[in-house]
Amino acid sequence: MEYQYIIKGGEPLHGEVTISGAKNAALGILAAAIMTDDTVTIDNLPDVRDINVMLSAIESIGATVKRLGPHSVQINGSTITDLTIDYDSIRKIRASYYLLGALLGKYKKATVALPGGCDIGSRPIDQHIKGFRALGATVNIEYGMIDTYSDQLTGNHIYLDMVSVGATINIMLASCMAEGRTVIENAAKEPHIVDVANFLNSMGADIKGAGTDKIRINGVSTLHGSEYAIIPDQIEAGTFMIAAAATRGNVLINNVIPKHLEAISVKLIEIGATVEEFDDAVRVCATGRLGHTQIKTLPYPGFPTDMQPQIATLLALSEGTSTVTESIFENRFRYVDELARMGANIKVEGNVAIIEGVAGFTGAAISAPDLRAGAALVVAAMVADGYTTVDSIEYIERGYENFETKMAGLGARMAKIPVDNEKELQKFKLKIG
């Protein structure tokens, strides 16, 4: 059954919300977990669709997967019998390619379906392939599959032509049991790179420099079991920060690492919101209309591309003219047409959105074009006058756990109902009317 969100705007968000584990870290860590024959326990796992697809993929090749609860899993890779991963769901998630690095690193062979994910622009895997080849692997792509194998992986000096999170993680996975030393130059520095490296180190890998642009990996012969908790999700936290500011609310966001949120915090403060940092929480509040600014998405520690639709939505409600430049993905403004239906005034020229702030939005029937844009449209709906329905919420559920429940817990008038169910729609309107 297809579902949609129904939202009545106009309520400021108030209260506390707890952030789930980082989806992007979890995907890399789950792949890494199959690289030992011992049992690995992973906690603070987000209960979202992408994670469940990844666990099914791991199970499909014979690994033992035992769910201990919605946020905890035990994995044992000693029972793996198949080194080919190809089924419909895995093609839908981007991070399926981490299984290439993990299986290649452990078994010197892997065949994985070419990945999909949200349609936000081309995300080539040439840097991954370059890395695998530098370690001595043969890589072929045919019939929608990537096939890679090697008699012996050997450490090498690898310079990435562009900063790539996926390639950095994949080369770390493939090289941590290779002969000798690997150096990755121009490596990505995102928090989830550090988390995957910390997890591999907890299993006995020897990785130094994660979080800088030069990662050094000394190959080890085997990895052992581990128990590990995933870092909080910086993008989920950022989305709630924007929602608090957009609705002119006051929200305490728990289970975060404030340092990971600095690029977002700085911009919110610049346009007039208040951001208070604590050890593992941030409070965001705003009163009145916020101001304008310029944003350019950049690799970490710059402003995250995954927060671009959310901040653009906030700026569309702020005073004056703002610009948002997207320097990572070329197809990341597909939500602009949906926002325009709610009254936003945004003009896209190439990779720049020119935003003239408007005083308010009005409710409309809209559709989520991808994961982060979908979350941004929910924020727009919470500010809009009247009712908004958001379709294609399966995109949003790929990366946000219990989104409607967490928002409703902060006072948002929001529910998840079956698509085209007039009875449920009327019930919602009566309940909040």
URHUNOR-V945391 format. One record per helix or strand of 2 or more residues. SS is the DSSP state (A for helix, B for strand). FROM is the first residue (numbers start at 1). LEN is the number of residues. If there is no record, write none. Layout:
SS FROM LEN
SS FROM LEN
This chain:
B 3 6
B 14 5
A 23 11
B 39 5
A 49 12
B 64 6
B 72 5
A 77 3
B 84 2
A 88 5
A 94 14
B 109 5
A 126 9
B 138 5
B 145 5
B 157 3
A 165 11
B 181 5
A 191 12
B 206 3
B 214 5
B 226 4
A 234 13
B 250 5
A 258 13
B 274 4
B 281 5
B 294 4
A 305 11
B 321 5
A 336 6
B 345 5
B 352 5
B 365 3
A 371 13
B 387 5
A 396 3
A 403 7
B 413 6
A 422 11
